[in-house]
Amino acid sequence: MAKYQISSIDRTFSALADPTRRGVLLRLKEEPGLSVSELARPFSLKLPGMMKHLDVLSDAGLITRTKTGRTVSVNLSVGPMQEAMAWLERYESLWTVSLDRLVALVEKDAD
């Protein structure tokens, strides 16, 4: 069996594959510094479930956690997202060309 190291971009895309984790990131974008309990509240998750999601996001480097007393605050970390966007931008021309062709076809049919 071959062993391989999982890259940081693999961890980022894997973390982003889950809708709950994407929801957490969106919430943190709108309300930075929320506590873990505040983050868990709108999701139908108990604290242990939310902690598992936060562990995945933290392992991917997408969030940072800061403990003050008994409260853990969570914030976004933009580095991995910038790396993922740079990777996607390399392939943008592939879908842009297809979309341009689709627009031309629709406009031709409209005439």
C-alpha positions in Angstrom: 0.0 0.0 0.0 1.4 3.4 -1.0 1.8 6.1 1.7 1.5 9.7 0.8 1.5 13.0 2.5 -1.8 14.9 2.3 -1.0 18.4 1.1 -2.4 21.6 2.7 -4.6 22.3 -0.4 -6.1 18.8 -0.1 -6.9 19.5 3.6 -8.5 22.8 2.5 -10.7 21.4 -0.1 -11.6 18.4 2.1 -12.7 20.8 4.9 -14.7 22.9 2.4 -16.5 19.9 1.1 -18.8 19.8 4.1 -21.8 22.2 4.1 -21.7 22.6 7.9 -18.1 23.7 7.8 -18.8 26.1 4.9 -21.7 27.5 7.1 -19.3 28.0 10.0 -16.8 29.9 7.8 -19.6 32.1 6.4 -20.8 32.8 9.9 -17.2 33.7 11.0 -16.9 36.0 8.0 -20.0 37.9 9.1 -19.3 37.7 12.9 -15.6 37.2 13.7 -14.6 36.0 17.1 -17.7 34.0 18.0 -17.4 31.5 20.8 -17.7 27.8 20.1 -21.2 27.7 21.8 -22.3 30.7 19.7 -21.1 29.0 16.6 -22.9 25.8 17.4 -26.2 27.4 18.3 -27.8 27.9 14.8 -26.6 24.4 13.6 -28.4 21.4 14.9 -25.3 20.2 16.6 -24.2 19.5 20.1 -20.9 20.8 21.2 -18.9 17.6 20.6 -20.1 17.6 16.9 -19.2 21.2 16.5 -15.8 20.6 18.0 -15.1 17.9 15.4 -16.0 20.3 12.6 -13.7 23.0 14.2 -10.9 20.5 14.5 -11.1 19.8 10.7 -11.2 23.5 9.9 -8.3 24.1 12.3 -6.2 21.2 10.8 -6.8 22.8 7.4 -5.6 26.1 8.8 -8.9 27.8 7.9 -9.6 29.0 11.5 -7.7 29.9 14.6 -8.9 29.5 18.2 -8.1 31.7 21.1 -8.9 30.8 24.7 -9.6 33.5 27.2 -10.6 32.1 30.6 -13.1 29.4 29.8 -14.3 30.9 26.5 -12.8 29.8 23.1 -13.2 32.4 20.4 -12.9 31.4 16.7 -11.6 33.5 13.8 -11.0 32.9 10.1 -7.5 32.4 8.8 -7.3 33.5 5.1 -4.0 31.9 4.0 -5.3 28.4 3.0 -8.3 30.0 1.2 -6.0 32.3 -0.8 -4.0 29.2 -1.8 -7.2 27.4 -2.9 -8.3 30.5 -4.9 -4.9 30.7 -6.6 -5.3 27.0 -7.6 -8.8 27.5 -8.9 -7.7 30.6 -10.9 -5.2 28.5 -12.9 -8.2 26.6 -14.3 -10.6 29.5 -14.6 -10.0 29.8 -18.3 -11.3 26.3 -18.9 -14.8 27.1 -17.7 -14.8 30.8 -18.8 -14.3 29.6 -22.5 -17.2 27.2 -22.1 -19.4 29.9 -20.5 -18.5 32.4 -23.3 -19.6 29.8 -25.9 -22.8 29.1 -24.0 -23.6 32.9 -23.9 -22.9 33.2 -27.7 -25.2 30.2 -28.4 -28.0 31.6 -26.3 -27.7 35.1 -27.8 -27.7 33.6 -31.3 -30.9 31.6 -30.6 -32.5 34.8 -29.2 -32.0 36.6 -32.5 
